[in-house]
Amino acid sequence: MDYPTIAALRDRHPAWRLLRAGNAGLILSFLGGFFVEGNRGACPASELAAALDDQLHALNAEIPTDGGEPRFPKEPRAYLEDWASTESGYLRRFYPPGDDEVHYEVTAAFEKAYSWVVTLQGRAFVGTESRLHTVVELLRQIVHGTEEQPEVRLAELRRRRDEIDAEIAAVESGVVTVLDATAVRDRYQQLSATARELLSDFREVEENFRRLDRAAREKIAAWDGSKGELLADLVGSRSQIAGSDQGRSFQSFYDFLLSESRQAELNDLLAKVSSLDTIEADRRIRGIHNDWSEAADRAQRTVRQISEQLRRFLDDQVWLENRRVLDLVRAVESVALELRSHPPDFGLEVDQAGVEISLPFERPLYQTPTAVAVESEIATGTEEVDADLLFTQNFIDSTRLVDILRTVLPEKSSALLSDITAIHPIEQGAAEIVGYLALDDEDLMIEMDDTGETVLEYPDPADPDVTKRARLPKVTVRRR
């Protein structure tokens, strides 16, 4: 890194700005203890302000000033707003979906500053063996994972098989080699550091995704080209996120966490390690896989916001109206600028809307409406009507039809309508067939297939000795 880059980081990077702040001790101790050491994600402002109020009260009582004034005189919410401002950037302030209370969470820059300050403390034990083993194992994975020669791969697999066979033989003979206390502490120290660093890295990944989402929103707001070009640009950005090294690595990690078997294995391993007597178990490591899942889910939600922004852009018709208004405004501004430089000699002509004038005496005078004679007398009807027709109407009882279908069909089964009518013949002719087709019940479905044919026979209601046939598409009755 050259001098201008370092100077720019010193002036602009929130982590460096935090280390130079006058209240750096308060910020690092409170936010680091509450969020990092407490393994917390986003928290409501009320909860965070209450915790900060307790710490401010304790610090003002323990550390008096020369003038007797409190060392930290501001209100807790005022401190939180200062730390979340654009000039600071130690906290992120936002409203979660469906919640009207402000939430806060620490930024990736704060995590970096806090991690660096933590490393300044001396460590009684610094392990090196486990890290050497990790480096060698990573080298093996890289070398053998990129090997294309089958013979070389087979030789490596056979070597690993021989080592496993030798270890199995040793255990079977009663020789069990276990790690000593120093080796266990060495590996646990590396496990703890790596697990916390991974959780911290998720905040940075989420912030990178959020920055891409913000860039997409800004591009939509300021776009002056065609809608198709903007959509192609946004879809390309979304594909670049998923196809980048960071996106592929994050997706692989997220798929690993979603595996139920891997989750169970992680939970079992962490429980066994935390119960060892040779180490001082870190309470944060016991449930670190749950914190990983929560942090990964937050990052996934940020990626989904980008996709949702695309959907909103496609569905939002107001955008087109705003574009039309802006085009008209820009056209007016262009004409105004041209006229300002070269004003016309005859002046500016403006179309004036015409006003219709209607004089009072041009309106017609009032005229009395003409009375219309109404003949209300109705002559007595003389036509003879057969009243029996009113009592010979066919009534199709849909309840009876539903009971028939439920009797014939068990639950989650189906049958052809022709098979059902063979068991329960049609009694009321074509009207009963229409009644079957028009049934609307919550657990019955009538399906018609034009590729097949159903022939239903029924007696004529007027003459029972006459049999009629009805040709329909293939009708299937299903019961849920």
C-alpha positions in Angstrom: 0.0 0.0 0.0 1.3 3.4 -1.0 1.2 6.6 1.1 -1.9 8.1 -0.6 -3.9 4.9 0.0 -3.0 4.8 3.6 -3.7 8.5 4.1 -7.2 8.1 2.5 -7.9 5.1 4.7 -6.9 7.2 7.8 -9.3 10.0 6.8 -12.2 8.0 5.5 -12.3 4.4 6.9 -14.7 4.1 9.8 -12.5 1.6 11.6 -9.5 4.0 11.6 -11.8 6.9 12.5 -13.1 4.9 15.5 -9.6 4.3 16.8 -9.0 8.1 16.6 -12.3 9.1 18.3 -12.2 10.7 21.7 -14.8 8.2 23.1 -13.1 5.2 21.5 -12.9 3.4 24.9 -16.7 3.8 25.5 -17.6 2.8 21.9 -15.4 -0.3 21.8 -16.2 -1.5 25.3 -19.9 -1.1 25.0 -20.6 -2.1 21.4 -18.0 -4.9 21.5 -19.4 -6.4 24.7 -23.0 -6.0 23.7 -22.8 -7.2 20.1 -19.6 -9.1 19.5 -19.1 -10.8 22.9 -22.8 -11.2 23.3 -23.2 -12.8 19.9 -26.2 -10.5 19.1 -27.5 -9.4 15.7 -29.8 -6.4 15.1 -31.4 -5.1 18.3 -34.2 -2.6 18.9 -33.2 0.9 19.9 -35.0 0.7 23.2 -33.1 -2.4 24.3 -29.7 -1.0 23.2 -30.4 2.4 24.8 -31.3 0.7 28.1 -28.0 -1.2 28.2 -26.0 1.9 27.3 -27.8 3.9 30.0 -26.7 1.3 32.6 -23.1 1.4 31.4 -23.0 5.3 31.3 -24.4 5.5 34.8 -21.7 3.1 36.0 -18.9 4.9 34.2 -20.0 8.3 35.4 -20.0 7.0 39.0 -16.6 5.2 38.7 -14.6 7.8 36.7 -15.3 11.4 38.1 -14.0 14.5 36.4 -12.2 17.4 37.9 -15.1 19.8 37.6 -17.6 17.3 39.0 -19.5 17.1 35.7 -20.4 13.6 34.4 -17.8 12.3 32.0 -20.5 11.2 29.5 -23.3 13.8 29.8 -25.4 13.0 26.7 -28.4 10.8 26.6 -28.0 7.2 25.4 -30.0 7.6 22.2 -28.0 10.7 21.3 -24.8 8.6 21.5 -26.4 5.9 19.4 -27.4 8.4 16.7 -23.9 9.9 16.7 -22.4 6.4 16.2 -24.8 5.6 13.4 -24.3 8.8 11.5 -22.6 8.9 8.1 -19.6 10.6 9.6 -19.0 7.8 12.1 -20.3 4.6 10.6 -19.9 2.3 13.6 -23.5 1.3 13.8 -26.1 0.6 11.1 -29.5 2.2 11.7 -32.6 0.8 9.9 -36.2 -0.3 10.1 -36.8 -4.0 9.7 -39.7 -5.0 7.5 -43.0 -4.9 9.4 -41.5 -3.1 12.5 -41.8 0.6 13.2 -39.0 0.7 15.8 -35.5 1.6 14.9 -33.0 -1.2 15.0 -29.2 -1.0 15.3 -26.4 -3.4 14.5 -22.6 -3.0 14.3 -20.9 -2.6 11.0 -18.0 -4.6 9.5 -15.7 -1.7 10.1 -16.4 -1.8 13.8 -15.8 -5.5 13.8 -12.3 -5.0 12.3 -11.4 -2.2 14.8 -12.6 -4.3 17.7 -10.8 -7.4 16.5 -7.5 -5.5 16.1 -7.8 -4.0 19.6 -8.5 -7.5 21.1 -5.3 -8.8 19.5 -3.3 -6.2 21.3 -3.8 -8.1 24.6 -1.1 -10.5 25.5 -1.9 -14.2 25.3 -0.6 -16.7 27.8 -0.6 -19.4 25.3 0.0 -19.1 21.6 -0.5 -22.3 19.6 1.3 -23.0 16.4 1.1 -26.7 15.8 -2.6 -26.7 14.8 -2.1 -23.9 12.4 0.8 -25.7 10.8 -1.4 -28.8 10.4 -4.2 -26.6 8.9 -1.7 -25.1 6.4 -0.5 -28.5 5.3 -4.0 -29.9 5.0 -5.1 -26.9 2.9 -2.1 -27.4 0.6 -3.0 -31.1 0.2 -6.6 -30.2 -0.7 -5.4 -27.7 -3.3 -2.8 -29.9 -4.8 -4.9 -33.1 -4.9 -8.1 -31.3 -5.7 -6.5 -29.9 -8.9 -4.8 -33.1 -9.9 -6.1 -34.4 -13.3 -4.0 -37.6 -13.6 -5.9 -40.7 -12.4 -2.7 -42.5 -11.4 -1.6 -39.7 -9.1 -5.0 -39.5 -7.5 -5.2 -43.2 -7.0 -1.7 -43.2 -5.4 -2.8 -40.5 -2.9 -6.0 -42.3 -2.1 -4.1 -45.6 -1.5 -1.7 -43.7 0.8 -4.5 -42.3 2.9 -6.2 -45.7 3.0 -2.9 -47.3 4.3 -2.7 -44.7 7.0 -6.3 -45.4 8.0 -5.7 -49.1 8.0 -2.6 -48.7 10.2 -4.6 -46.6 12.7 -7.4 -49.1 12.7 -5.0 -51.9 13.4 -3.3 -50.0 16.2 -6.7 -49.4 17.9 -7.7 -53.0 17.5 -4.4 -54.0 19.2 -5.2 -51.7 22.1 -2.9 -48.8 21.2 -5.1 -45.6 21.3 -3.2 -42.3 20.7 -5.0 -39.3 22.1 -4.1 -35.6 22.0 -2.4 -34.2 25.1 -3.7 -31.2 27.0 -1.4 -28.8 25.1 -2.5 -30.0 21.7 -6.2 -29.8 22.7 -5.7 -26.2 23.9 -3.8 -25.3 20.7 -6.5 -26.6 18.5 -9.3 -25.1 20.5 -7.7 -21.7 20.4 -7.5 -21.9 16.7 -11.1 -23.2 16.5 -12.4 -20.3 18.7 -10.5 -17.6 16.7 -11.6 -19.0 13.3 -15.2 -19.3 14.4 -15.4 -15.7 15.6 -13.6 -14.5 12.5 -16.1 -16.3 10.3 -19.0 -14.7 12.1 -17.3 -11.3 11.7 -16.8 -12.0 8.0 -20.5 -12.5 7.5 -21.1 -8.9 8.5 -18.7 -7.8 5.8 -20.3 -10.1 3.2 -23.8 -8.8 4.2 -22.5 -5.2 3.9 -21.1 -5.9 0.4 -24.4 -7.3 -0.7 -26.2 -4.3 0.8 -23.9 -1.9 -1.1 -24.8 -3.7 -4.3 -28.5 -3.4 -3.4 -28.1 0.4 -2.7 -26.2 0.8 -6.0 -29.1 -0.9 -7.9 -31.7 1.4 -6.2 -29.6 4.5 -7.1 -29.3 3.3 -10.7 -33.1 2.9 -11.0 -33.7 6.4 -9.6 -31.2 8.1 -11.9 -31.6 6.0 -15.0 -32.4 8.1 -18.2 -32.2 5.3 -20.8 -34.7 2.7 -21.9 -36.4 0.4 -19.4 -35.1 -2.7 -21.2 -31.5 -1.6 -20.9 -31.9 -0.9 -17.2 -33.5 -4.3 -16.6 -30.6 -6.0 -18.5 -28.1 -4.1 -16.5 -29.8 -5.0 -13.1 -30.2 -8.7 -14.1 -26.5 -8.8 -15.1 -25.5 -7.3 -11.7 -27.6 -9.9 -9.9 -25.9 -12.7 -11.9 -22.5 -11.2 -11.2 -23.2 -11.4 -7.5 -24.2 -15.0 -7.6 -21.4 -15.9 -10.0 -18.6 -14.1 -8.2 -16.0 -15.9 -6.0 -17.6 -14.4 -2.9 -21.1 -15.3 -4.0 -20.2 -19.0 -4.9 -18.3 -19.4 -1.6 -21.1 -17.9 0.4 -23.7 -20.2 -1.3 -21.6 -23.3 -0.7 -21.3 -22.3 3.0 -25.1 -21.7 3.2 -25.9 -25.0 1.6 -23.6 -26.7 4.1 -25.5 -25.1 7.0 -28.8 -26.1 5.5 -27.9 -29.7 5.7 -29.7 -31.3 8.6 -27.0 -34.0 9.0 -24.2 -31.4 9.0 -26.1 -29.4 11.6 -26.5 -32.4 13.8 -22.8 -33.3 13.4 -21.7 -29.7 14.3 -24.0 -29.6 17.3 -22.7 -33.0 18.6 -19.0 -32.0 18.0 -19.4 -28.6 19.8 -21.1 -30.2 22.7 -18.3 -32.8 23.1 -15.6 -30.2 22.8 -17.2 -27.8 25.3 -17.4 -30.6 27.9 -13.6 -31.3 27.8 -11.9 -30.6 31.1 -8.5 -29.7 29.5 -9.8 -26.4 28.0 -11.6 -23.4 29.3 -14.7 -23.6 27.0 -15.8 -20.3 25.4 -19.6 -20.0 25.9 -19.9 -18.2 22.5 -18.4 -21.2 20.7 -21.0 -23.7 22.1 -23.8 -22.3 19.9 -21.7 -20.6 17.2 -23.3 -22.7 14.4 -26.7 -21.1 15.2 -25.1 -17.6 15.0 -23.6 -18.7 11.6 -27.1 -19.7 10.4 -28.6 -16.4 11.6 -25.8 -14.3 10.0 -26.0 -16.3 6.7 -29.8 -15.8 6.6 -29.4 -12.1 7.0 -27.0 -12.0 4.1 -29.5 -14.1 2.0 -32.3 -11.7 2.9 -30.1 -8.8 1.5 -29.6 -10.7 -1.7 -33.4 -11.3 -1.9 -33.9 -7.6 -1.6 -32.1 -7.1 -4.8 -34.4 -9.6 -6.6 -37.4 -8.0 -5.0 -36.2 -4.6 -6.2 -36.2 -6.0 -9.7 -39.8 -7.3 -9.3 -40.9 -3.9 -8.0 -39.4 -2.2 -10.9 -41.3 -4.5 -13.3 -44.6 -4.0 -11.5 -44.4 -0.3 -10.8 -46.4 1.7 -13.4 -45.7 5.0 -11.6 -42.2 4.8 -12.9 -43.5 5.3 -16.5 -45.7 8.2 -15.5 -42.8 9.9 -13.7 -40.6 9.4 -16.8 -43.3 11.1 -18.9 -43.5 14.0 -16.5 -39.7 14.4 -16.5 -39.5 14.3 -20.3 -42.1 17.1 -20.5 -40.3 19.2 -17.9 -37.0 18.8 -19.6 -38.6 19.8 -23.0 -40.0 22.9 -21.4 -36.6 23.7 -19.8 -34.9 23.2 -23.2 -37.3 25.6 -24.9 -36.9 28.2 -22.1 -33.1 28.1 -22.4 -33.3 28.6 -26.2 -35.6 31.5 -25.9 -33.5 33.1 -23.2 -30.5 33.2 -25.5 -32.5 34.3 -28.6 -35.7 35.9 -27.6 -38.2 36.5 -30.5 -38.9 40.0 -31.7 -42.6 39.7 -31.8 -42.8 38.2 -28.3 -43.9 34.8 -27.1 -47.2 33.5 -28.2 -49.2 31.5 -25.7 -52.4 29.6 -26.5 -55.2 31.0 -24.4 -58.2 28.9 -23.6 -61.4 30.2 -25.0 -64.3 31.2 -22.7 -67.8 30.5 -23.9 -70.2 33.4 -23.2 -73.9 32.7 -22.8 -76.2 35.7 -22.4 -79.3 35.4 -20.2 -81.7 36.3 -23.0 -80.3 33.6 -25.3 -81.8 31.0 -23.1 -85.3 29.7 -23.9 -88.2 30.8 -21.7 -89.9 28.3 -19.4 -92.6 26.2 -21.0 -95.3 24.3 -19.3 -94.9 20.6 -20.0 -97.8 19.0 -21.9 -100.0 16.7 -19.8 -99.9 13.1 -20.9 -103.0 10.9 -20.5 -102.3 7.6 -18.8 -104.7 4.7 -19.4 -104.5 2.6 -16.3 -107.5 0.4 -16.9 -106.5 -3.2 -17.7 -108.8 -5.4 -19.6 -109.7 -8.8 -18.1 -107.7 -11.6 -19.8 -109.7 -14.1 -21.7 -107.0 -16.7 -22.6 -107.2 -20.0 -20.9 -103.9 -21.0 -19.2 -103.1 -24.5 -17.9 -102.1 -23.9 -14.2 -100.9 -27.5 -13.9 -97.7 -26.5 -15.7 -96.6 -24.6 -12.5 -96.7 -27.8 -10.5 -94.9 -30.1 -13.0 -91.5 -28.4 -12.8 -88.5 -30.7 -12.2 -86.4 -29.8 -9.1 -82.9 -31.3 -9.0 -81.8 -31.8 -5.4 -78.1 -31.2 -5.4 -77.8 -32.4 -1.8 -79.0 -35.9 -2.9 -76.5 -35.9 -5.7 -73.7 -35.0 -3.4 -74.8 -37.8 -1.0 -74.7 -40.3 -3.9 -71.2 -39.3 -4.9 -69.9 -39.5 -1.3 -71.5 -42.9 -0.8 -69.9 -44.3 -4.0 -66.5 -42.6 -3.7 -64.1 -43.1 -0.8 -61.9 -40.2 0.2 -59.0 -39.4 -2.2 -60.5 -41.5 -5.0 -62.1 -40.9 -8.4 -64.5 -42.6 -10.8 -66.2 -42.0 -14.1 -69.7 -40.5 -14.0 -70.9 -43.3 -16.3 -69.9 -45.9 -13.6 -71.6 -43.9 -10.9 -74.9 -43.6 -12.9 -74.7 -47.4 -13.5 -75.0 -47.9 -9.8 -77.5 -45.1 -9.2 -79.5 -44.7 -12.4 -80.6 -41.3 -13.6 -84.2 -40.6 -12.6 -84.9 -37.0 -13.7 -83.4 -37.0 -17.2 -81.0 -34.5 -18.7 -81.7 -32.0 -15.9 -80.1 -34.5 -13.4 -77.0 -34.8 -15.6 -76.7 -31.0 -15.7 -77.1 -31.1 -11.9 -74.1 -33.5 -11.6 -71.9 -31.2 -13.8 -72.9 -28.1 -11.9 -72.1 -29.5 -8.4 -69.9 -27.1 -6.3 -68.7 -28.8 -3.2 -65.6 -28.4 -1.1 -64.4 -32.1 -1.3 -65.8 -33.0 -4.8 -64.3 -32.1 -8.2 -66.0 -32.6 -11.6 -63.4 -32.8 -14.4 -64.2 -33.0 -18.1 -61.7 -34.3 -20.7 -62.5 -33.4 -24.4 -60.2 -36.2 -25.6 -62.6 -38.9 -24.3 -66.4 -39.5 -24.5 -69.0 -40.5 -22.0 -72.4 -42.0 -23.0 -75.2 -41.8 -20.4 -78.5 -43.6 -20.8 -81.7 -42.5 -19.0 -85.4 -43.0 -19.3 -87.5 -40.2 -20.7 -89.4 -38.6 -17.8 -92.5 -38.1 -20.0 -92.5 -41.7 -21.3 -90.5 -44.2 -19.1 -90.6 -46.8 -21.8 -88.4 -44.6 -24.0 -84.6 -44.6 -23.3 -82.5 -41.6 -24.3 -78.8 -41.2 -24.6 -76.6 -38.2 -23.8 -73.1 -37.9 -25.3 -70.7 -35.9 -23.2 -66.9 -35.4 -22.9 -65.2 -37.8 -20.6 -66.5 -36.8 -17.1 -64.5 -37.8 -14.0 -65.6 -37.2 -10.4 -62.8 -36.9 -7.8 -63.1 -36.7 -4.1 -60.5 -35.0 -2.0 
